[in-house]
Amino acid sequence: MAFVGTPVCLIAAHGERGGARDNRRLLAIGAAAQALLPGADIRCGVLSGEPSIETVLADAEGRAIIIAPLFMCAGYFTETALPQRLAETGHVAEILPPVGETPEFVRLAAGMVLERGVHGLRVVAHGSARDRRSRRAAERFAAGLCARSGIATPPCAYLEEPPFAAEAVEALPKGGAIMGLFAGAGLHGAEDCRRLITESGRDDIVLLTPCDDVAAIGRIVSVMFLQALLSRNGANQTPKRDIAPSKPQATAA
């Protein structure tokens, strides 16, 4: 299929169902990625809420579309809901692996664990009684966290299947932490995780959320897009200066 114009690079997410419901984190990640790839056309869209997938792709007819799913694992939303919505709009897209399943995401999370020096950790994910992929992805993430950080493989707990997160949080040793595998800052990523800590009656538990680091997630997404763009142009081509990712600026200690 022949495409025209600059490819559209879309960061697709579920859409926040809690908090301010403004998808502020998603938009900040998009801005960070755009700053690193100034020559690319990076957009953000959600399956539920605004900006919708349909709205952000309204002017993309005839253009190649590359999608980085801001999800923690492959599943219904990345493999069924997102392709279906694209088909309904008449668009064809290259859908990249979910951000949460990239080695760079695990590396980011491991760095957070090492920086905080936590004394106990639980990985908290959504889980599903109907689809085991969320559970298997969380377990792979926990194993990767162990390999990257040197800590013992942390147990996983879930919101919608056993072992349930509330019990896991209560069992944490003093000074422990929970690692929230949630992309958004709404219902699950912020409200549910903080509620778990509050209801435990503990004031010593730390919440670690890799997607809070929008600059780091923006870098991960920008590299995903850059690799896809270069692949489209031919693996042997020299990357153009205007789409090469900028080096992150050093910050004072």
C-alpha positions as CSV (number, residue, x, y, z in Angstrom):
1,M,0.0,0.0,0.0
2,A,1.4,3.4,-1.0
3,F,1.3,6.1,1.7
4,V,1.7,9.9,1.3
5,G,3.1,12.5,3.7
6,T,4.7,12.1,7.1
7,P,3.7,9.0,9.0
8,V,1.4,9.6,12.0
9,C,2.9,8.3,15.3
10,L,0.1,7.7,17.7
11,I,0.4,6.9,21.4
12,A,-2.8,5.0,22.1
13,A,-4.1,4.5,25.6
14,H,-7.3,3.3,27.3
15,G,-8.3,6.7,28.7
16,E,-8.6,7.6,32.4
17,R,-11.7,6.6,34.2
18,G,-10.9,8.3,37.5
19,G,-9.1,11.4,38.8
20,A,-9.4,14.5,36.7
21,R,-10.1,12.3,33.6
22,D,-8.0,14.7,31.5
23,N,-5.4,12.1,30.4
24,R,-2.8,14.6,31.5
25,R,-0.1,12.0,31.9
26,L,-0.6,10.6,28.4
27,L,-0.4,14.1,26.9
28,A,2.8,14.9,28.8
29,I,4.3,11.6,27.5
30,G,3.4,12.7,24.0
31,A,4.9,16.1,24.5
32,A,8.1,14.5,25.8
33,A,8.3,12.1,22.8
34,Q,7.6,15.0,20.4
35,A,10.5,17.0,21.9
36,L,12.8,14.1,21.2
37,L,11.6,13.6,17.7
38,P,10.8,17.1,16.5
39,G,10.5,16.1,12.8
40,A,7.9,13.4,13.6
41,D,4.1,13.8,13.9
42,I,3.4,12.4,17.3
43,R,-0.2,12.4,18.6
44,C,-2.1,11.0,21.5
45,G,-5.5,9.3,21.5
46,V,-7.7,7.1,23.8
47,L,-10.3,4.4,23.4
48,S,-12.5,5.9,26.1
49,G,-12.8,9.7,26.5
50,E,-10.9,12.5,24.7
51,P,-8.9,13.0,22.6
52,S,-10.5,10.0,20.9
53,I,-8.7,7.8,18.3
54,E,-11.1,9.0,15.7
55,T,-10.5,12.7,16.4
56,V,-6.7,12.6,16.3
57,L,-6.7,10.5,13.1
58,A,-9.4,12.5,11.3
59,D,-6.8,14.1,8.9
60,A,-4.7,11.0,8.5
61,E,-6.3,9.5,5.4
62,G,-3.6,8.1,3.1
63,R,-0.8,8.4,5.6
64,A,1.1,5.6,7.3
65,I,0.1,5.2,11.0
66,I,2.4,3.7,13.6
67,I,0.9,3.1,17.1
68,A,2.7,2.7,20.4
69,P,0.1,1.2,22.8
70,L,0.5,2.8,26.3
71,F,-0.6,-0.4,27.9
72,M,1.2,-2.7,30.4
73,C,0.6,-5.8,28.4
74,A,-0.9,-7.3,25.3
75,G,-4.6,-8.2,25.7
76,Y,-8.1,-7.4,24.7
77,F,-7.5,-3.6,24.3
78,T,-4.3,-3.9,22.2
79,E,-5.4,-6.9,20.1
80,T,-9.1,-6.5,19.7
81,A,-10.5,-3.1,20.8
82,L,-7.8,-1.0,19.2
83,P,-7.6,-2.8,15.8
84,Q,-11.4,-2.8,15.7
85,R,-11.6,1.0,16.2
86,L,-9.0,1.5,13.5
87,A,-11.0,-0.7,11.1
88,E,-14.1,1.3,11.8
89,T,-12.4,4.5,10.7
90,G,-10.9,2.9,7.6
91,H,-7.3,3.2,8.8
92,V,-4.5,0.7,8.5
93,A,-1.8,0.9,11.2
94,E,1.4,-0.8,12.4
95,I,0.8,-1.6,16.0
96,L,4.0,-1.9,18.1
97,P,4.4,-4.0,21.3
98,P,2.8,-2.5,24.4
99,V,5.1,-0.1,26.3
100,G,4.9,-2.1,29.5
101,E,6.4,-5.2,27.8
102,T,9.5,-3.5,26.5
103,P,12.9,-4.2,28.1
104,E,13.4,-0.4,28.5
105,F,10.3,-0.2,30.8
106,V,11.6,-3.0,33.0
107,R,15.0,-1.2,33.2
108,L,13.2,2.0,34.2
109,A,11.3,0.2,37.0
110,A,14.4,-1.5,38.2
111,G,16.2,1.8,38.5
112,M,13.3,3.2,40.7
113,V,13.7,0.2,43.0
114,L,17.4,0.6,43.4
115,E,17.2,4.3,43.9
116,R,14.6,4.0,46.7
117,G,16.4,1.0,48.3
118,V,13.0,-0.6,49.3
119,H,13.0,-3.5,51.8
120,G,10.1,-5.4,50.4
121,L,8.2,-5.1,47.1
122,R,4.9,-6.2,45.6
123,V,4.0,-5.8,42.0
124,V,0.3,-4.7,41.7
125,A,-1.4,-5.2,38.3
126,H,-5.0,-5.3,37.1
127,G,-5.4,-9.0,36.5
128,S,-8.4,-10.7,35.0
129,A,-10.4,-13.8,35.8
130,R,-11.2,-14.2,32.1
131,D,-7.8,-13.5,30.4
132,R,-4.5,-14.8,31.8
133,R,-2.3,-12.5,29.8
134,S,-2.3,-9.7,32.4
135,R,-1.2,-12.1,35.0
136,R,1.5,-13.7,32.9
137,A,2.8,-10.2,31.8
138,A,3.0,-9.1,35.5
139,E,5.0,-12.3,36.3
140,R,7.4,-11.7,33.4
141,F,7.8,-8.1,34.6
142,A,8.6,-9.3,38.1
143,A,11.2,-11.7,36.9
144,G,12.7,-9.0,34.7
145,L,12.8,-6.7,37.7
146,C,14.7,-9.3,39.7
147,A,17.2,-9.8,36.9
148,R,17.8,-6.0,36.5
149,S,17.9,-5.0,40.1
150,G,19.3,-8.0,41.9
151,I,16.4,-8.2,44.3
152,A,14.4,-11.3,44.9
153,T,11.6,-11.8,42.4
154,P,8.7,-9.8,44.0
155,P,5.3,-11.5,44.4
156,C,2.5,-10.2,42.1
157,A,-1.0,-9.3,43.4
158,Y,-4.0,-8.1,41.4
159,L,-7.1,-6.0,41.6
160,E,-9.5,-8.5,39.9
161,E,-8.1,-11.9,40.7
162,P,-6.3,-13.7,43.6
163,P,-3.9,-13.1,45.2
164,F,-5.6,-9.8,45.8
165,A,-3.6,-6.6,46.2
166,A,-5.2,-5.6,49.5
167,E,-3.9,-8.7,51.3
168,A,-0.4,-8.4,49.7
169,V,-0.1,-4.7,50.7
170,E,-1.0,-5.5,54.3
171,A,1.7,-8.3,54.4
172,L,4.5,-6.0,53.3
173,P,7.5,-5.6,55.7
174,K,8.1,-2.2,57.2
175,G,9.4,0.2,54.6
176,G,8.1,-1.8,51.8
177,A,6.7,-0.6,48.4
178,I,4.2,-1.5,45.8
179,M,5.0,-1.2,42.1
180,G,1.9,-0.2,40.2
181,L,1.7,-1.6,36.7
182,F,-0.8,1.0,35.4
183,A,-0.4,3.4,32.5
184,G,-2.9,6.1,33.6
185,A,-3.1,8.4,36.6
186,G,-6.8,7.8,37.1
187,L,-8.9,5.0,38.6
188,H,-6.4,2.2,39.0
189,G,-3.0,3.9,38.7
190,A,-3.7,6.6,41.3
191,E,-7.0,6.0,43.2
192,D,-6.9,2.3,43.7
193,C,-3.2,2.1,44.6
194,R,-3.4,4.9,47.1
195,R,-6.6,3.4,48.5
196,L,-4.8,0.1,49.1
197,I,-2.2,1.9,51.1
198,T,-4.7,4.0,53.1
199,E,-6.9,1.0,53.9
200,S,-3.9,-0.9,55.1
201,G,-3.5,1.6,57.9
202,R,0.2,1.8,57.1
203,D,2.2,5.1,56.7
204,D,5.5,3.4,55.7
205,I,4.6,2.0,52.3
206,V,5.8,3.7,49.2
207,L,4.0,3.7,45.8
208,L,6.3,3.4,42.8
209,T,4.7,4.0,39.4
210,P,7.1,3.8,36.4
211,C,4.6,5.7,34.2
212,D,4.8,8.7,36.6
213,D,8.2,9.4,35.0
214,V,6.8,11.0,31.8
215,A,10.2,12.0,30.5
216,A,11.5,8.4,30.7
217,I,8.3,7.0,29.1
218,G,8.6,9.7,26.5
219,R,12.1,8.5,25.7
220,I,11.0,4.9,25.5
221,V,8.1,5.8,23.1
222,S,10.4,8.0,21.0
223,V,12.8,5.2,20.5
224,M,10.0,2.8,19.5
225,F,8.8,5.3,16.9
226,L,12.3,6.0,15.6
227,Q,13.0,2.3,15.1
228,A,9.7,1.8,13.3
229,L,10.3,4.9,11.1
230,L,13.8,3.7,10.2
231,S,12.4,0.2,9.5
232,R,9.9,1.7,7.1
233,N,12.6,3.7,5.3
234,G,15.0,0.8,5.1
235,A,17.4,-0.6,7.7
236,N,20.5,0.7,5.9
237,Q,19.4,4.3,5.7
238,T,21.0,6.9,7.8
239,P,18.5,8.5,10.2
240,K,17.5,12.0,9.4
241,R,18.6,14.6,11.9
242,D,15.1,15.9,12.5
243,I,13.9,12.5,13.7
244,A,16.9,11.4,15.8
245,P,16.1,11.3,19.5
246,S,17.8,14.1,21.5
247,K,20.0,13.2,24.3
248,P,18.3,13.8,27.7
249,Q,19.7,16.9,29.4
250,A,21.8,16.3,32.5
251,T,20.2,17.7,35.7
252,A,22.0,19.1,38.6
253,A,22.2,16.8,41.6
